Amino acid sequence: MVNKLTSDMSLTGNGLRDWLIQRFSSLIIAAYFIVLVGFFCKYPNFDFVQLRDFFATSWVQIFTLLALLSVFCHAWVGVWTVITDYIKPVVLRFLIQALVILALFVYFFWGVEILWRLV
């Protein structure tokens, strides 16, 4: 008999939606990376003022927030999949998932705080 794995802590509770979230988030992350590489290619000898002015523009702040959220979702789907595949004791799996969620929230809000402090 096969034990059914519950998706209590999955992002959406649906494998197809989690797969789509991971694919769309990877596209957003790739686009953000291309924008950053474009900035660094355009200003190879940038200084702090240029970097601050770049990140102070509204579209870059919104795009950065979207990229941070995408990294959060992408990482959670990947980590949740690995944890549920390889860690069988329910209590240990729940504890590790809770720690990963806590770390992801801390990193997300830390990134937001850094972003808005630049202005």
C-alpha positions in Angstrom: 0.0 0.0 0.0 1.3 3.5 -0.9 1.0 6.2 1.7 -0.5 9.3 0.4 1.7 12.3 1.0 -0.3 15.3 2.2 0.5 18.7 0.9 -0.3 20.6 4.0 2.6 22.9 3.7 3.0 23.1 -0.1 2.6 26.5 -1.6 -0.7 25.9 -3.4 -1.7 22.4 -2.4 -1.6 21.4 -6.1 1.4 20.0 -7.9 0.6 21.7 -11.3 0.2 25.1 -9.7 3.5 24.7 -7.7 5.2 23.7 -11.0 3.8 26.8 -12.7 4.8 29.0 -9.8 8.4 27.7 -10.0 8.6 28.2 -13.8 7.1 31.7 -13.8 9.3 32.7 -10.8 12.4 31.5 -12.6 11.5 33.7 -15.6 11.1 36.7 -13.3 14.4 35.9 -11.6 16.1 35.5 -15.0 14.7 38.8 -16.3 15.9 40.6 -13.1 19.4 39.1 -13.5 19.4 40.4 -17.2 18.5 43.9 -16.0 21.3 43.9 -13.4 23.8 42.6 -15.9 22.7 45.3 -18.3 23.3 47.9 -15.6 26.7 46.6 -14.8 27.6 46.5 -18.5 26.4 50.0 -19.0 28.3 51.4 -16.0 31.4 49.1 -15.5 33.0 51.6 -13.1 29.9 52.5 -11.2 30.0 54.1 -7.8 27.6 54.0 -4.8 25.7 57.1 -6.0 24.9 55.5 -9.4 23.9 52.3 -7.8 21.7 54.0 -5.2 20.1 56.2 -7.9 19.4 53.0 -10.0 17.7 51.3 -7.1 15.9 54.4 -6.1 13.8 54.4 -9.3 10.3 53.2 -8.8 10.3 50.5 -11.5 13.6 49.0 -10.2 12.2 48.9 -6.6 9.0 47.2 -7.8 11.0 44.8 -10.0 13.3 44.1 -7.0 10.4 43.3 -4.7 8.9 41.1 -7.4 12.2 39.3 -7.8 12.5 38.9 -4.0 9.0 37.4 -3.9 9.8 35.2 -6.8 13.0 33.9 -5.1 10.9 33.2 -2.0 8.3 31.2 -3.9 10.8 29.4 -6.1 12.9 28.4 -3.1 10.0 27.2 -1.1 8.6 25.0 -3.8 12.0 23.4 -4.4 12.9 23.0 -0.7 9.4 21.6 0.1 9.8 19.0 -2.7 13.2 17.9 -1.5 12.1 17.8 2.2 9.0 15.8 1.5 10.9 13.3 -0.7 13.8 12.7 1.7 12.7 13.4 5.2 10.1 10.8 6.3 9.5 11.5 10.1 6.6 13.9 10.2 7.8 15.9 13.2 11.3 16.4 11.8 9.9 17.3 8.4 7.5 19.9 9.9 10.3 21.4 12.0 12.7 21.7 9.1 9.9 23.2 6.9 9.0 25.7 9.7 12.7 26.7 10.0 13.0 27.2 6.2 9.8 29.3 6.1 11.2 31.4 8.9 14.5 31.9 7.2 12.8 32.8 3.9 10.6 35.4 5.6 13.6 36.9 7.4 15.6 37.1 4.1 12.6 38.6 2.3 12.0 41.3 4.8 15.7 41.9 5.2 15.9 42.5 1.5 12.9 44.8 1.6 14.4 46.8 4.4 17.7 47.1 2.5 15.9 48.2 -0.6 13.9 50.9 1.1 16.8 52.1 3.1 18.7 53.0 -0.1 16.3 55.7 -0.9 
